[in-house]
């Protein structure tokens, strides 16, 4: 299975939140270098934390993350 980076987050909490949203929607996300990001806390590696999904889910996952929030 090939993974595709759909987003890079500069904040580990933002990366965790997006991963959780994708998981709740039925996607299979992975945060690359997550252990390094968590170890460093808010000071992360240059370039951010890559949020990846299987290639077959990439287009739908990007669309999901970019969709406007549902009205409350």
N, C-alpha and C positions, 0 to 999 in steps of 0.2 A: 504494500500500500504506500503510495507516494503522498507526502504531506505538502500543502501549499500554505505559504504565509499570507494571511488575509488582513493582518493589522500588526502594527508595532506600537506597543504602549510604553510610555516613559515612566509610568507609575505602576508599581506592583499591585496596588489595590484596584486600579482601573483594569488591569489585565485579568485579575481574579474575577472581577465582576462580569466582564465580557465573557469569560470562559463559562461562568455559572449560567449566564443568560443563554448561551449557545447549548449547553448541556440540557437545560430545562426545555428547550425547543426541539430536542431530539438529535442535535448534531454531536459530533465526536471531536471536540477541540482538544488541543494540546498546547501548553505554554512551553516553548522551547527555552532552555536555560532557566527554568523556573527556580531550581535550587539555588543558583547563583544570585538571582534577583532577590529571593527571600533572605538569603544570607546577608546581602548588602543592605537590606531594608529599603529605604526610599532612594538611596544613591545607587542607581543601576548602571549596568554596563552601557557603553556607548552604543547608540543605535536602538535602544529600547528592548522590550521583551517581545519576541515574535509570537503571535497567536496563530496557530496553524490548525488546519482541518484536512481531512482526506480530499484529494483532488476532485473527487466526484461530488463533494459537498460545497466546494469553494464558492461558486456563483450564488447559490442559495444562502449560504452563511453570510456573505458580504451584503446581500440584499436585506437579510434579516437585521443585521447590525445597523444598516443605514436607514431603515424604515423609521418614519416619525413615530413617537410614542403614542400609544392609544390614549384617547381622552379619558380623564378620570370621572 
